[in-house]
């Protein structure tokens, strides 16, 4: 019963996820690589709505978009991790109650270990996971 109520409470958040995913698939590719921040503004918006909810996440996203201008230095600006683990995120991006997750390390991920869907470009329409870069010794290449 508690999880069913929690799911109903998560519906507005998931509606926001659906809208952002639609924007990223339809409109974002038309703009190209214009974001001054990493991750892109739409990836930041997706993460903030997933972690903070529709109202606060939308407010954080609006503030981020206002800061994304030619006079801004830009840089890395990740969404802060949630302070709880009540929710899980499906591979599509839906936020569900933790107890509904198939397996904690499998199909879904926790919000506190949230990884943005797109890191290779600004507002990319597809979900791409980027592997961690291992440090390797520097070698000079002689042609």
N, CA, C and O of each residue as an XYZ file, in Angstrom:
572
protein
N       0.824     -1.196      0.000
C       0.000      0.000      0.000
C       0.871      1.264      0.000
O       0.605      2.223     -0.725
N       1.919      1.236      0.836
C       2.805      2.399      0.927
C       3.487      2.670     -0.418
O       3.602      3.819     -0.844
N       3.941      1.586     -1.085
C       4.598      1.751     -2.381
C       3.627      2.241     -3.454
O       4.014      2.996     -4.346
N       2.368      1.813     -3.368
C       1.372      2.274     -4.336
C       1.136      3.777     -4.177
O       1.019      4.492     -5.172
N       1.066      4.255     -2.948
C       0.913      5.700     -2.711
C       2.151      6.463     -3.171
O       2.051      7.553     -3.735
N       3.313      5.876     -2.923
C       4.558      6.501     -3.359
C       4.604      6.591     -4.881
O       5.054      7.596     -5.431
N       4.138      5.538     -5.568
C       4.099      5.546     -7.028
C       3.189      6.652     -7.544
O       3.537      7.353     -8.494
N       2.023      6.812     -6.922
C       1.096      7.880     -7.332
C       1.750      9.245     -7.121
O       1.585     10.152     -7.937
N       2.489      9.384     -6.025
C       3.194     10.641     -5.771
C       4.308     10.900     -6.770
O       4.690     12.050     -6.989
N       4.833      9.844     -7.377
C       5.914      9.984     -8.357
C       5.413     10.249     -9.775
O       6.221     10.505    -10.668
N       4.114     10.194    -10.003
C       3.573     10.413    -11.352
C       3.933     11.776    -11.941
O       4.337     11.824    -13.103
N       3.809     12.893    -11.206
C       4.222     14.177    -11.798
C       5.703     14.200    -12.166
O       6.082     14.761    -13.193
N       6.530     13.596    -11.334
C       7.968     13.525    -11.611
C       8.205     12.751    -12.903
O       9.007     13.168    -13.738
N       7.516     11.633    -13.070
C       7.688     10.822    -14.276
C       7.104     11.503    -15.508
O       7.586     11.276    -16.617
N       6.087     12.325    -15.342
C       5.573     13.121    -16.456
C       6.643     14.120    -16.912
O       6.841     14.319    -18.111
N       7.323     14.740    -15.960
C       8.422     15.641    -16.299
C       9.553     14.911    -17.005
O      10.146     15.444    -17.943
N       9.859     13.687    -16.560
C      10.882     12.875    -17.228
C      10.470     12.613    -18.676
O      11.291     12.716    -19.587
N       9.205     12.278    -18.885
C       8.713     12.020    -20.228
C       8.824     13.263    -21.116
O       9.214     13.156    -22.279
N       8.489     14.429    -20.586
C       8.592     15.671    -21.368
C      10.042     15.982    -21.738
O      10.327     16.376    -22.868
N      10.950     15.803    -20.788
C      12.365     16.086    -21.070
C      12.914     15.088    -22.077
O      13.669     15.462    -22.975
N      12.540     13.818    -21.935
C      12.985     12.820    -22.903
C      12.443     13.141    -24.305
O      13.150     12.960    -25.296
N      11.200     13.611    -24.391
C      10.641     14.016    -25.681
C      11.397     15.190    -26.278
O      11.671     15.208    -27.478
N      11.737     16.176    -25.445
C      12.538     17.319    -25.901
C      13.891     16.849    -26.421
O      14.351     17.300    -27.469
N      14.521     15.946    -25.688
C      15.850     15.470    -26.078
C      15.814     14.672    -27.373
O      16.797     14.647    -28.114
N      14.697     14.024    -27.649
C      14.591     13.226    -28.874
C      14.177     14.061    -30.086
O      14.634     13.793    -31.197
N      13.321     15.069    -29.895
C      12.745     15.794    -31.027
C      13.392     17.153    -31.287
O      13.696     17.479    -32.434
N      13.603     17.933    -30.260
C      14.039     19.317    -30.453
C      15.544     19.496    -30.266
O      16.177     20.232    -31.023
N      16.109     18.842    -29.283
C      17.511     19.020    -28.958
C      18.470     18.752    -30.122
O      19.439     19.497    -30.272
N      18.251     17.726    -30.953
C      19.181     17.511    -32.069
C      19.227     18.668    -33.058
O      20.212     18.811    -33.781
N      18.201     19.485    -33.109
C      18.190     20.619    -34.035
C      19.154     21.722    -33.611
O      19.641     22.478    -34.451
N      19.434     21.818    -32.303
C      20.323     22.866    -31.792
C      21.789     22.512    -31.924
O      22.619     23.398    -32.132
N      22.125     21.249    -31.811
C      23.520     20.855    -31.879
C      24.215     21.024    -30.539
O      23.580     21.006    -29.485
N      25.513     21.185    -30.597
C      26.356     21.221    -29.401
C      26.575     22.668    -28.951
O      27.601     23.266    -29.276
N      25.625     23.232    -28.209
C      25.711     24.633    -27.844
C      25.815     24.876    -26.331
O      26.008     26.017    -25.910
N      25.694     23.853    -25.530
C      25.677     24.035    -24.079
C      27.079     24.337    -23.554
O      28.051     23.712    -23.977
N      27.181     25.289    -22.636
C      28.462     25.677    -22.060
C      28.819     24.851    -20.836
O      29.941     24.927    -20.335
N      27.882     24.074    -20.362
C      28.088     23.271    -19.161
C      28.142     21.793    -19.495
O      27.684     21.359    -20.551
N      28.704     21.037    -18.583
C      28.730     19.587    -18.659
C      28.133     19.055    -17.376
O      28.597     19.459    -16.310
N      27.169     18.207    -17.391
C      26.427     17.685    -18.524
C      25.553     18.763    -19.154
O      25.409     19.860    -18.614
N      24.985     18.437    -20.282
C      24.175     19.412    -21.013
C      22.994     19.869    -20.157
O      22.662     19.234    -19.156
N      22.377     20.947    -20.549
C      21.254     21.492    -19.781
C      20.081     20.522    -19.710
O      19.421     20.429    -18.674
N      19.813     19.803    -20.791
C      18.698     18.857    -20.734
C      19.041     17.639    -19.883
O      18.163     17.097    -19.213
N      20.294     17.197    -19.895
C      20.701     16.095    -19.018
C      20.639     16.542    -17.562
O      20.240     15.770    -16.690
N      21.032     17.783    -17.297
C      20.917     18.339    -15.949
C      19.447     18.403    -15.538
O      19.102     18.056    -14.409
N      18.590     18.844    -16.444
C      17.156     18.918    -16.157
C      16.569     17.554    -15.861
O      15.763     17.404    -14.943
N      16.970     16.558    -16.636
C      16.487     15.198    -16.413
C      16.911     14.707    -15.032
O      16.095     14.165    -14.286
N      18.161     14.892    -14.697
C      18.654     14.460    -13.390
C      18.016     15.216    -12.238
O      17.705     14.622    -11.206
N      17.817     16.511    -12.400
C      17.238     17.289    -11.301
C      15.774     16.944    -11.077
O      15.317     16.919     -9.934
N      15.029     16.676    -12.149
C      13.630     16.256    -11.986
C      13.575     14.866    -11.367
O      12.726     14.602    -10.516
N      14.466     13.978    -11.781
C      14.496     12.641    -11.202
C      14.826     12.686     -9.718
O      14.232     11.944     -8.935
N      15.746     13.528     -9.320
C      16.206     13.537     -7.938
C      15.423     14.465     -7.033
O      15.255     14.158     -5.853
N      14.946     15.569     -7.531
C      14.321     16.572     -6.671
C      12.819     16.712     -6.861
O      12.165     17.393     -6.071
N      12.258     16.087     -7.884
C      10.833     16.220     -8.140
C      10.573     17.255     -9.218
O      11.484     17.949     -9.668
N       9.314     17.346     -9.624
C       8.968     18.199    -10.756
C       9.116     19.689    -10.442
O       9.678     20.423    -11.255
N       8.638     20.150     -9.310
C       8.680     21.592     -9.011
C      10.102     22.078     -8.740
O      10.579     22.995     -9.409
N      10.777     21.477     -7.774
C      12.129     21.919     -7.444
C      13.085     21.629     -8.596
O      13.949     22.451     -8.903
N      12.940     20.471     -9.237
C      13.792     20.140    -10.380
C      13.612     21.111    -11.535
O      14.584     21.482    -12.192
N      12.375     21.527    -11.787
C      12.124     22.512    -12.846
C      12.744     23.859    -12.496
O      13.290     24.543    -13.362
N      12.657     24.233    -11.238
C      13.279     25.487    -10.800
C      14.792     25.449    -10.947
O      15.390     26.417    -11.418
N      15.420     24.347    -10.552
C      16.870     24.205    -10.709
C      17.264     24.214    -12.187
O      18.289     24.787    -12.556
N      16.458     23.586    -13.018
C      16.739     23.566    -14.455
C      16.599     24.959    -15.068
O      17.418     25.352    -15.899
N      15.580     25.701    -14.671
C      15.407     27.067    -15.173
C      16.595     27.938    -14.779
O      17.073     28.739    -15.582
N      17.070     27.786    -13.551
C      18.235     28.562    -13.094
C      19.473     28.176    -13.906
O      20.280     29.037    -14.258
N      19.619     26.904    -14.198
C      20.752     26.434    -14.996
C      20.684     27.009    -16.404
O      21.706     27.441    -16.937
N      19.506     27.023    -17.017
C      19.360     27.553    -18.372
C      19.655     29.054    -18.396
O      20.244     29.553    -19.355
N      19.252     29.767    -17.358
C      19.569     31.200    -17.285
C      21.071     31.438    -17.168
O      21.583     32.438    -17.670
N      21.776     30.524    -16.509
C      23.227     30.669    -16.366
C      23.977     30.251    -17.624
O      25.149     30.597    -17.778
N      23.339     29.524    -18.517
C      23.991     29.021    -19.731
C      23.891     30.095    -20.815
O      22.948     30.107    -21.606
N      24.865     30.986    -20.840
C      24.862     32.085    -21.799
C      26.292     32.352    -22.251
O      27.227     31.815    -21.656
N      26.486     33.156    -23.273
C      27.841     33.399    -23.793
C      28.788     34.060    -22.793
O      30.003     33.970    -22.966
N      28.280     34.712    -21.766
C      29.134     35.397    -20.796
C      29.472     34.524    -19.603
O      30.193     34.955    -18.703
N      28.966     33.313    -19.585
C      29.228     32.381    -18.495
C      30.490     31.580    -18.797
O      30.779     31.261    -19.951
N      31.227     31.264    -17.754
C      32.434     30.464    -17.929
C      32.107     29.019    -18.251
O      32.915     28.329    -18.873
N      30.937     28.546    -17.840
C      30.558     27.156    -18.084
C      31.301     26.234    -17.139
O      31.712     26.646    -16.055
N      31.474     24.997    -17.544
C      32.209     24.033    -16.742
C      31.343     22.856    -16.322
O      30.274     22.619    -16.884
N      31.818     22.133    -15.335
C      31.112     20.958    -14.835
C      30.132     21.385    -13.753
O      30.508     22.056    -12.792
N      28.890     20.998    -13.914
C      27.835     21.364    -12.969
C      26.875     20.185    -12.845
O      25.834     20.156    -13.501
N      27.224     19.220    -12.010
C      26.382     18.040    -11.834
C      25.247     18.318    -10.870
O      25.326     19.227    -10.044
N      24.194     17.528    -10.982
C      23.082     17.576    -10.039
C      23.555     16.922     -8.752
O      24.166     15.854     -8.781
N      23.277     17.553     -7.635
C      23.664     16.961     -6.352
C      22.866     15.687     -6.112
O      21.683     15.610     -6.443
N      23.515     14.705     -5.540
C      22.868     13.418     -5.271
C      21.806     13.577     -4.184
O      21.932     14.411     -3.288
N      20.767     12.764     -4.283
C      19.713     12.768     -3.268
C      20.275     12.246     -1.946
O      21.218     11.456     -1.935
N      19.696     12.688     -0.843
C      20.179     12.291      0.475
C      19.475     11.043      0.998
O      19.657     10.669      2.157
N      18.689     10.408      0.168
C      17.954      9.211      0.580
C      18.005      8.191     -0.544
O      18.448      8.501     -1.650
N      17.558      6.991     -0.267
C      17.540      5.957     -1.291
C      16.153      5.330     -1.409
O      16.026      4.113     -1.544
N      15.119      6.160     -1.359
C      13.746      5.663     -1.452
C      13.357      5.285     -2.863
O      12.423      4.506     -3.054
N      14.053      5.818     -3.862
C      13.661      5.638     -5.239
C      14.754      4.930     -6.032
O      15.922      4.916     -5.644
N      14.348      4.352     -7.136
C      15.272      3.788     -8.117
C      14.896      4.369     -9.474
O      13.767      4.815     -9.678
N      15.841      4.360    -10.387
C      15.614      4.885    -11.727
C      15.746      3.730    -12.714
O      16.737      3.000    -12.699
N      14.750      3.571    -13.563
C      14.785      2.518    -14.578
C      15.717      2.929    -15.713
O      16.099      4.096    -15.792
N      16.093      2.008    -16.586
C      16.951      2.382    -17.716
C      16.361      3.484    -18.595
O      17.116      4.267    -19.172
N      15.038      3.565    -18.714
C      14.412      4.640    -19.487
C      14.501      5.978    -18.759
O      14.574      7.029    -19.395
N      14.496      5.941    -17.436
C      14.562      7.162    -16.650
C      13.394      7.339    -15.702
O      13.352      8.322    -14.962
N      12.433      6.405    -15.701
C      11.312      6.502    -14.767
C      11.816      6.371    -13.340
O      12.759      5.629    -13.066
N      11.184      7.091    -12.449
C      11.503      7.001    -11.026
C      10.438      6.120    -10.390
O       9.244      6.400    -10.497
N      10.881      5.046     -9.721
C       9.966      4.090     -9.108
C      10.363      3.876     -7.655
O      11.493      4.187     -7.278
N       9.453      3.347     -6.823
C       9.839      3.021     -5.452
C      10.962      1.991     -5.426
O      11.005      1.099     -6.274
N      11.862      2.107     -4.468
C      13.030      1.230     -4.366
C      12.619     -0.248     -4.338
O      13.285     -1.080     -4.953
N      11.547     -0.577     -3.643
C      11.146     -1.983     -3.518
C      10.643     -2.559     -4.840
O      10.545     -3.780     -4.964
N      10.326     -1.742     -5.814
C       9.866     -2.223     -7.111
C      11.016     -2.513     -8.060
O      10.811     -3.106     -9.119
N      12.213     -2.106     -7.695
C      13.372     -2.308     -8.568
C      13.661     -3.801     -8.696
O      13.587     -4.535     -7.711
N      13.986     -4.246     -9.893
C      14.238     -5.666    -10.160
C      15.418     -6.169     -9.338
O      15.321     -7.191     -8.658
N      16.516     -5.457     -9.402
C      17.679     -5.789     -8.584
C      18.454     -4.506     -8.369
O      18.575     -3.703     -9.295
N      18.986     -4.287     -7.169
C      19.671     -3.018     -6.892
C      20.855     -2.746     -7.807
O      21.122     -1.590     -8.133
N      21.570     -3.781     -8.229
C      22.736     -3.548     -9.075
C      22.454     -3.863    -10.540
O      23.344     -3.724    -11.379
N      21.245     -4.282    -10.860
C      20.954     -4.734    -12.218
C      20.311     -3.690    -13.078
O      20.970     -2.754    -13.530
N      19.012     -3.841    -13.312
C      18.307     -3.039    -14.307
C      18.126     -1.595    -13.908
O      17.982     -0.736    -14.779
N      18.128     -1.298    -12.634
C      17.908      0.089    -12.231
C      19.072      0.569    -11.385
O      19.868     -0.223    -10.880
N      19.153      1.880    -11.243
C      20.235      2.445    -10.455
C      19.653      3.379     -9.415
O      18.540      3.882     -9.576
N      20.395      3.611     -8.359
C      19.898      4.481     -7.303
C      20.080      5.926     -7.707
O      20.904      6.246     -8.563
N      19.308      6.793     -7.088
C      19.423      8.215     -7.400
C      20.718      8.804     -6.876
O      21.233      9.764     -7.449
N      21.261      8.244     -5.785
C      22.493      8.822     -5.260
C      23.697      8.416     -6.097
O      24.755      9.029     -5.961
N      23.581      7.414     -6.951
C      24.652      7.092     -7.884
C      24.205      7.398     -9.308
O      24.581      6.700    -10.250
N      23.404      8.442     -9.454
C      22.816      8.828    -10.722
C      23.900      9.192    -11.728
O      24.812      9.964    -11.431
N      23.786      8.631    -12.901
C      24.680      8.987    -13.996
C      23.826      9.602    -15.093
O      22.754      9.089    -15.412
N      24.287     10.669    -15.656
C      23.513     11.334    -16.701
C      23.494     10.483    -17.943
O      24.439      9.749    -18.233
N      22.406     10.594    -18.669
C      22.203      9.740    -19.833
C      23.129     10.095    -20.981
O      23.459      9.230    -21.791
N      23.552     11.327    -21.069
C      24.362     11.727    -22.205
C      25.537     12.563    -21.740
O      25.355     13.592    -21.088
N      26.750     12.124    -22.073
C      27.935     12.879    -21.702
C      28.760     13.292    -22.906
O      29.685     14.094    -22.773
N      28.443     12.757    -24.082
C      29.328     13.000    -25.208
C      29.008     14.274    -25.968
O      29.813     14.692    -26.800
N      27.900     14.894    -25.728
C      27.565     16.107    -26.447
C      26.450     16.825    -25.728
O      25.874     16.295    -24.778
N      26.152     17.981    -26.158
C      25.111     18.756    -25.500
C      23.753     18.317    -25.982
O      23.466     18.390    -27.177
N      22.919     17.864    -25.083
C      21.542     17.506    -25.389
C      21.427     16.428    -26.458
O      20.601     16.543    -27.364
N      22.237     15.391    -26.366
C      22.129     14.294    -27.326
C      20.816     13.573    -27.123
O      20.325     13.471    -25.999
N      20.251     13.079    -28.189
C      18.926     12.473    -28.111
C      18.961     11.039    -27.630
O      17.942     10.540    -27.152
N      20.071     10.364    -27.734
C      20.106      8.964    -27.328
C      20.847      8.817    -26.004
O      21.659      9.661    -25.623
N      20.542      7.718    -25.314
C      21.216      7.428    -24.053
C      22.527      6.718    -24.348
O      22.545      5.676    -25.003
N      23.606      7.279    -23.870
C      24.914      6.706    -24.099
C      25.610      6.645    -22.758
O      25.721      7.662    -22.074
N      26.077      5.480    -22.370
C      26.825      5.444    -21.140
C      28.298      5.533    -21.448
O      28.794      4.907    -22.385
N      28.983      6.307    -20.661
C      30.383      6.574    -20.875
C      31.176      5.811    -19.829
O      30.958      6.015    -18.635
N      32.087      4.942    -20.236
C      32.876      4.211    -19.251
C      33.870      5.131    -18.572
O      34.264      6.163    -19.116
N      34.264      4.741    -17.379
C      35.258      5.515    -16.646
C      36.592      5.410    -17.368
O      36.923      4.356    -17.910
N      37.349      6.481    -17.380
C      38.632      6.503    -18.066
C      39.709      6.126    -17.062
O      39.884      6.789    -16.039
N      40.408      5.082    -17.359
C      41.482      4.647    -16.470
C      42.728      5.454    -16.790
O      42.966      5.827    -17.938
N      43.511      5.716    -15.767
C      44.734      6.468    -16.001
C      45.777      5.533    -16.599
O      46.005      4.433    -16.096
N      46.390      5.972    -17.649
C      47.402      5.179    -18.329
C      48.687      5.993    -18.384
O      48.650      7.223    -18.399
N      49.805      5.313    -18.413
C      51.055      6.069    -18.514
C      51.109      6.810    -19.841
O      50.631      6.318    -20.863
N      51.687      7.974    -19.811
C      51.785      8.763    -21.032
C      52.918      8.217    -21.882
O      54.001      7.917    -21.381
N      52.659      8.096    -23.142
C      53.667      7.584    -24.064
C      53.766      8.532    -25.240
O      52.748      9.013    -25.739
N      54.948      8.796    -25.676
C      55.076      9.648    -26.847
C      55.038      8.753    -28.086
O      55.571      7.643    -28.091
N      54.411      9.252    -29.105
C      54.273      8.486    -30.340
C      55.194      9.077    -31.385
O      55.148     10.272    -31.678
N      56.011      8.237    -31.930
C      56.934      8.692    -32.959
C      56.484      8.146    -34.290
O      56.373      6.933    -34.470
N      56.227      9.032    -35.214
C      55.747      8.618    -36.556
C      56.878      8.406    -37.505
O      56.654      8.058    -38.664
